[in-house]
Amino acid sequence: MAMEILKKKKDFQRVYRRGHSVACGALVLYLSRNRGQGRRFGFSVSKKTGKAVVRNRVRRVLREICRLNEDWFPHDHDVVIIARREAVGKNFHDLAGQLYNLARRAVRKMTSKG
């Protein structure tokens, strides 16, 4: 089954408004419940990060990490991952480790706040 991707600005805005956020050096993760629409992912890489080739590589790596590890994130939630400048130059395993820690923290934060 293909991973669902958030593409519309209003979907991103809803996650930013209603979601819980956690951050580390290279990544910021927003997690928000959706209305039974399954697990959906959105990726954002600022132009400050670098040229298009660099931004697209970071986005591809993050998308692949999420595809391989969808079970890190709860079902029926929207996930938005924002890459900071520090993400450039990090390898797959470094980013995967950071994303795993963020996912655990975000889920813990959501369950403690309801």
C-alpha positions in Angstrom: 0.0 0.0 0.0 1.4 3.4 -1.0 2.1 6.0 1.7 -0.3 8.9 1.7 1.3 12.3 1.3 -0.1 15.7 2.5 0.1 18.2 -0.3 -2.4 20.9 0.3 -1.5 24.1 2.3 -4.7 23.8 4.4 -3.7 20.3 5.5 -0.3 21.5 6.6 -1.9 24.5 8.4 -4.3 22.3 10.3 -1.4 20.1 11.5 0.6 23.2 12.6 -2.5 24.6 14.4 -3.8 21.5 16.1 -0.8 19.3 16.3 1.8 18.7 18.9 5.4 19.5 18.0 8.8 18.1 19.1 12.2 19.1 17.8 15.8 18.1 17.7 18.8 19.5 16.0 18.0 18.7 12.4 14.2 17.9 12.4 10.9 19.2 13.7 7.9 16.8 13.8 4.3 17.8 14.1 1.7 15.1 14.9 -2.0 15.6 14.7 -5.1 13.4 14.8 -7.1 13.2 11.6 -10.6 12.1 11.0 -10.1 8.4 10.2 -8.0 9.1 7.1 -5.2 6.8 7.9 -1.5 7.8 8.4 -0.6 10.7 6.2 2.8 12.3 5.9 3.9 15.8 4.8 7.5 17.0 4.3 8.8 20.5 4.4 12.3 21.6 3.5 13.0 25.4 3.5 14.8 27.1 0.7 17.3 28.2 3.3 18.4 24.6 3.4 20.0 24.8 0.0 19.3 24.5 -3.7 16.6 22.3 -5.1 18.9 19.3 -5.5 19.8 19.4 -1.9 16.2 20.0 -0.7 14.9 17.2 -2.8 17.5 14.7 -1.5 16.6 15.5 2.1 12.9 15.1 1.3 13.6 11.8 -0.5 15.6 10.4 2.4 12.9 11.4 4.9 10.1 10.0 2.8 12.0 6.7 2.5 12.6 6.5 6.3 8.9 7.1 6.8 7.9 4.5 4.2 10.1 1.8 5.8 9.0 2.7 9.4 5.4 3.8 9.2 4.7 1.8 12.4 6.6 4.4 14.4 3.6 6.7 14.0 0.0 6.1 15.2 -2.7 5.2 12.7 -5.2 8.0 11.8 -2.7 10.8 12.4 -1.1 13.4 10.2 2.6 13.7 10.5 4.6 16.8 9.2 8.3 16.6 9.2 10.3 19.9 8.8 14.0 19.6 7.9 16.3 22.3 9.2 19.7 23.2 7.7 21.4 20.7 10.0 19.7 17.9 8.0 21.9 18.5 5.0 24.9 16.3 5.1 23.4 13.8 7.6 23.3 10.3 6.4 20.2 8.0 6.3 20.9 6.3 9.6 21.5 9.6 11.5 18.2 11.0 10.2 16.4 7.8 10.9 17.7 7.7 14.5 16.6 11.3 15.1 13.2 10.7 13.5 12.6 7.6 15.7 13.4 9.6 18.8 11.1 12.4 17.7 8.3 10.0 16.9 8.6 8.4 20.4 8.6 11.8 22.1 5.6 13.1 20.0 3.5 10.0 20.8 4.3 10.3 24.4 3.5 14.0 24.4 0.1 13.3 22.7 -0.9 10.6 25.1 0.0 12.6 28.1 -2.0 15.7 27.0 -4.9 13.8 25.5 
